[in-house]
Amino acid sequence: MRRSIHVTASLILCFVLFLHPASTRAQEVEDEREFDYAEGSEKGPRRWGELKKEWAACSNGDMQSPIDMSHERVKIITRHHHERKHYKPANATVRNRGHDIAIEWHGDAGSVIINGTDYFLKSAHWHSPSEHTINGRRYDLELHMVHQNTDKNLTNQIAVIGVLYKIGKPDAFLSKLMRNISSMIDRDVEKELGMFDPSDIKMRSKRHYRYMGSLTVPPCTEGVIWTINKKVKTASRKQIKLLREAVHDYAERNARPLQARNRREIYLLSPAGKNERKRPTLL
């Protein structure tokens, strides 16, 4: 059998248009034995909110992620010039968490600045197929770069940048990880990467979707600032297949189903141009 079926240990943004009472200090659960992605499973996505009291938001939250970015719902806003990212090399490890493959930086790997606030890069992981969709289209892969600010006075402490991929040319950043990921298929292990530069994740998109949402795994904490790159990158079929093979069987398709929009605003951040100067500025 290709692998055992036992289940082991699973923003950026913002002009604060919304304030949510729940703090986003809660992090993604690490022990994936507690939930899975199998449709109809007792621990599947539709049951997450019933598994633990502290996961209730997975069922009853009204700002849950992922959602569909439909153009007919999007409001175009000029991107704020103070929003920028600055990443730098830092010691990192790559880890098979059972439900996904994740990179974790253990030093100062840089940050994104949103509304004058630094959100520091902590980790990155992949979902296949994509969790977010654009006009109903689901892509082959989605990268989440998780950032955090630990200021207890901040309502929104977590910001996530999402990058979508379709099948095409190999992704250069993933190419650097292929050997390590191949060595951890079906094994919950962590490997040292040494100094690893997150700026190698090239994001040249000039337009980004933004909305307020949640973590996409338990505890589904709300108040997360989401930024999704509009430009879709490419990854090879081999790279995507490896990311699926490395995790456990129940997580080969580790995308949470789409959640209700619930009247939330979705914004398309666009650079200021000759035809865009009269549009409202972000903050």
C-alpha positions as CSV (number, residue, x, y, z in Angstrom):
1,M,0.0,0.0,0.0
2,R,1.4,3.4,-1.0
3,R,1.1,4.7,2.6
4,S,-0.6,3.9,5.9
5,I,-3.9,5.5,6.6
6,H,-3.2,6.4,10.2
7,V,-3.8,10.1,10.8
8,T,-1.1,12.1,12.7
9,A,-0.2,15.5,13.7
10,S,-2.3,20.4,10.5
11,L,-3.3,39.6,5.3
12,I,-2.2,41.6,4.8
13,L,-3.4,43.7,4.6
14,C,-5.7,45.9,5.8
15,F,-7.1,49.1,5.9
16,V,-9.2,48.2,8.8
17,L,-12.6,48.3,7.3
18,F,-13.9,45.8,9.7
19,L,-13.3,45.4,13.4
20,H,-14.1,41.9,14.8
21,P,-14.4,41.3,18.5
22,A,-12.5,38.0,18.4
23,S,-8.7,38.2,18.7
24,T,-6.8,36.4,16.0
25,R,-4.1,35.2,18.4
26,A,-5.3,31.6,18.0
27,Q,-3.0,29.7,15.6
28,E,-3.7,26.8,13.3
29,V,-4.0,23.5,15.1
30,E,-0.9,21.4,14.8
31,D,-2.2,17.9,15.5
32,E,-4.1,16.9,12.4
33,R,-5.3,13.7,14.0
34,E,-8.1,15.9,15.3
35,F,-9.6,16.7,12.0
36,D,-9.5,15.6,8.3
37,Y,-10.7,16.7,4.8
38,A,-12.6,13.6,3.8
39,E,-16.1,14.3,2.6
40,G,-18.7,12.7,4.8
41,S,-16.1,11.9,7.5
42,E,-17.0,12.4,11.2
43,K,-14.0,14.7,11.3
44,G,-14.5,16.3,7.9
45,P,-14.9,20.1,7.2
46,R,-18.6,20.2,7.7
47,R,-18.2,18.8,11.2
48,W,-15.1,20.7,12.4
49,G,-17.2,23.1,14.5
50,E,-18.8,20.2,16.4
51,L,-15.5,18.5,17.4
52,K,-14.3,21.0,20.0
53,K,-16.0,23.9,21.8
54,E,-13.1,26.2,20.8
55,W,-13.7,25.3,17.2
56,A,-17.3,26.5,17.2
57,A,-16.4,29.3,14.7
58,C,-15.9,26.7,12.0
59,S,-19.7,26.2,12.1
60,N,-21.2,29.4,13.3
61,G,-18.8,32.1,12.3
62,D,-20.0,34.7,9.8
63,M,-16.6,35.7,8.4
64,Q,-15.2,32.3,7.4
65,S,-12.6,31.5,4.7
66,P,-12.2,30.6,1.9
67,I,-14.6,32.5,-0.4
68,D,-15.1,33.1,-4.1
69,M,-13.7,36.4,-5.6
70,S,-16.5,37.2,-8.0
71,H,-15.8,40.3,-10.2
72,E,-19.4,41.4,-10.0
73,R,-19.0,41.8,-6.2
74,V,-15.5,43.5,-6.2
75,K,-14.9,47.1,-5.4
76,I,-11.8,48.6,-6.9
77,I,-9.6,50.7,-4.6
78,T,-6.3,52.4,-5.2
79,R,-3.6,50.5,-3.4
80,H,-2.0,52.4,-0.5
81,H,1.6,53.3,-1.1
82,H,2.5,52.5,2.5
83,E,1.6,48.9,2.0
84,R,4.8,47.0,1.2
85,K,6.6,43.8,2.0
86,H,10.2,43.4,3.0
87,Y,11.5,39.8,3.3
88,K,15.0,38.6,4.2
89,P,16.8,35.2,4.6
90,A,16.3,33.5,8.0
91,N,16.8,30.0,9.4
92,A,14.0,27.8,8.3
93,T,12.7,24.2,8.4
94,V,10.3,22.3,6.1
95,R,7.8,20.1,7.9
96,N,5.3,17.5,6.9
97,R,2.4,18.2,9.2
98,G,0.4,15.3,7.8
99,H,-2.4,17.6,6.4
100,D,0.0,19.9,4.6
101,I,3.7,20.7,3.8
102,A,4.8,23.8,5.7
103,I,7.9,26.0,5.9
104,E,8.5,27.6,9.3
105,W,11.0,30.5,9.7
106,H,12.7,30.6,13.1
107,G,14.2,34.1,12.9
108,D,13.3,37.4,11.5
109,A,12.3,36.7,7.9
110,G,10.9,40.1,7.4
111,S,7.3,41.5,7.2
112,V,4.6,43.1,5.4
113,I,3.4,46.6,6.4
114,I,-0.3,47.2,6.4
115,N,-1.8,50.5,7.5
116,G,1.5,51.3,9.2
117,T,1.6,48.1,11.1
118,D,4.3,45.3,10.7
119,Y,3.0,41.8,10.3
120,F,6.0,39.4,10.6
121,L,6.3,36.3,8.4
122,K,6.1,33.1,10.4
123,S,5.3,30.3,8.0
124,A,4.0,29.2,4.6
125,H,2.1,26.1,3.5
126,W,0.2,24.7,0.4
127,H,-3.3,23.6,-0.3
128,S,-4.3,21.6,-3.4
129,P,-6.6,22.3,-5.1
130,S,-6.8,26.0,-4.3
131,E,-9.1,27.0,-1.4
132,H,-10.1,30.4,-2.8
133,T,-11.7,30.7,-6.3
134,I,-11.9,33.5,-8.8
135,N,-15.3,33.8,-10.6
136,G,-16.0,30.3,-9.6
137,R,-12.7,28.9,-10.9
138,R,-10.7,26.7,-8.6
139,Y,-7.0,26.5,-9.4
140,D,-4.5,23.6,-8.9
141,L,-2.6,25.0,-5.9
142,E,-2.6,27.7,-3.3
143,L,0.2,29.0,-1.1
144,H,-0.6,30.7,2.2
145,M,2.1,33.0,3.7
146,V,1.1,33.5,7.3
147,H,2.1,36.8,9.1
148,Q,1.5,37.9,12.6
149,N,1.7,40.9,14.9
150,T,1.8,40.1,18.6
151,D,0.5,43.5,19.8
152,K,-2.3,42.6,22.2
153,N,-4.1,45.9,21.4
154,L,-4.6,44.9,17.8
155,T,-7.9,43.4,16.9
156,N,-6.5,41.9,13.7
157,Q,-3.3,40.1,14.5
158,I,-3.0,37.7,11.6
159,A,-2.5,38.6,7.9
160,V,-2.3,36.0,5.2
161,I,-1.1,36.4,1.6
162,G,-2.5,33.8,-0.8
163,V,-0.9,32.9,-4.2
164,L,-2.8,30.8,-6.7
165,Y,-1.1,28.4,-9.2
166,K,-2.2,26.6,-12.3
167,I,-0.4,23.7,-14.0
168,G,2.5,25.0,-16.3
169,K,6.2,25.7,-15.9
170,P,7.8,24.5,-12.6
171,D,7.8,27.0,-9.8
172,A,11.4,28.0,-8.9
173,F,10.7,28.3,-5.2
174,L,9.1,24.8,-5.0
175,S,12.0,23.4,-7.1
176,K,14.4,24.2,-4.2
177,L,12.2,22.1,-1.9
178,M,11.5,19.0,-4.1
179,R,14.3,16.8,-2.7
180,N,13.4,17.6,0.9
181,I,9.7,17.0,0.3
182,S,10.4,13.7,-1.5
183,S,12.3,12.4,1.5
184,M,9.3,12.9,3.8
185,I,6.5,11.2,2.0
186,D,4.1,9.9,4.6
187,R,6.5,10.8,7.4
188,D,5.8,13.5,10.0
189,V,9.3,14.9,10.0
190,E,11.0,18.2,10.0
191,K,14.1,19.0,8.0
192,E,16.5,21.9,8.3
193,L,16.8,24.3,5.4
194,G,19.4,26.6,6.8
195,M,19.1,30.2,5.7
196,F,16.1,30.4,3.4
197,D,14.9,33.5,1.6
198,P,11.1,34.0,1.4
199,S,11.6,36.8,-1.2
200,D,12.3,33.9,-3.6
201,I,8.6,33.5,-3.7
202,K,8.2,35.9,-6.5
203,M,4.9,37.9,-6.4
204,R,4.8,40.3,-9.2
205,S,1.1,40.8,-9.2
206,K,0.1,44.5,-9.2
207,R,-3.5,43.8,-8.2
208,H,-4.7,42.0,-5.2
209,Y,-8.0,40.9,-3.7
210,R,-8.6,41.7,-0.1
211,Y,-11.3,40.8,2.5
212,M,-11.7,39.9,6.1
213,G,-11.9,36.3,6.9
214,S,-10.6,33.4,9.0
215,L,-8.1,30.7,9.3
216,T,-9.1,27.9,6.9
217,V,-8.4,25.1,9.4
218,P,-9.5,24.7,13.0
219,P,-10.0,26.7,15.1
220,C,-11.2,28.8,12.1
221,T,-10.3,32.0,14.0
222,E,-11.9,35.1,12.5
223,G,-10.4,38.6,12.0
224,V,-7.7,37.4,9.6
225,I,-6.8,39.9,6.9
226,W,-6.6,38.2,3.6
227,T,-4.8,39.3,0.4
228,I,-5.0,37.1,-2.7
229,N,-2.7,37.9,-5.6
230,K,-4.8,38.3,-8.8
231,K,-2.0,37.1,-11.0
232,V,-2.0,33.3,-11.2
233,K,1.5,31.7,-11.2
234,T,2.4,28.2,-12.5
235,A,3.7,25.0,-10.9
236,S,4.5,21.8,-12.7
237,R,2.2,18.8,-12.5
238,K,5.1,16.9,-10.9
239,Q,5.4,19.5,-8.1
240,I,1.7,19.5,-7.3
241,K,1.6,15.7,-7.4
242,L,4.5,15.6,-4.9
243,L,2.8,18.0,-2.5
244,R,-0.3,15.7,-2.6
245,E,1.7,12.5,-2.2
246,A,3.7,13.7,0.7
247,V,0.8,14.2,3.0
248,H,-1.5,11.6,4.4
249,D,-4.2,10.0,2.3
250,Y,-7.1,12.0,3.8
251,A,-5.3,15.3,2.9
252,E,-4.4,14.7,-0.7
253,R,-7.1,17.2,-1.5
254,N,-6.7,19.5,1.5
255,A,-8.9,22.4,0.5
256,R,-11.7,23.5,2.8
257,P,-15.1,24.0,0.9
258,L,-16.1,27.6,0.0
259,Q,-17.8,29.5,2.8
260,A,-20.7,32.0,2.7
261,R,-19.7,35.6,1.9
262,N,-22.3,37.0,4.3
263,R,-22.4,40.5,2.8
264,R,-18.7,41.0,3.3
265,E,-17.0,43.5,1.0
266,I,-14.3,42.2,-1.4
267,Y,-11.8,44.7,-2.7
268,L,-9.5,44.7,-5.7
269,L,-6.4,46.8,-4.8
270,S,-5.1,48.3,-7.9
271,P,-2.1,50.7,-8.4
272,A,-2.9,54.3,-9.0
273,G,-2.8,55.2,-12.7
274,K,-4.1,57.9,-15.0
275,N,-7.5,56.4,-15.1
276,E,-7.6,55.5,-11.4
277,R,-6.7,58.7,-9.6
278,K,-10.3,59.6,-8.8
279,R,-10.9,56.3,-7.1
280,P,-10.8,56.3,-3.3
281,T,-7.5,55.7,-1.7
282,L,-7.0,52.9,0.7
283,L,-6.9,54.6,4.1
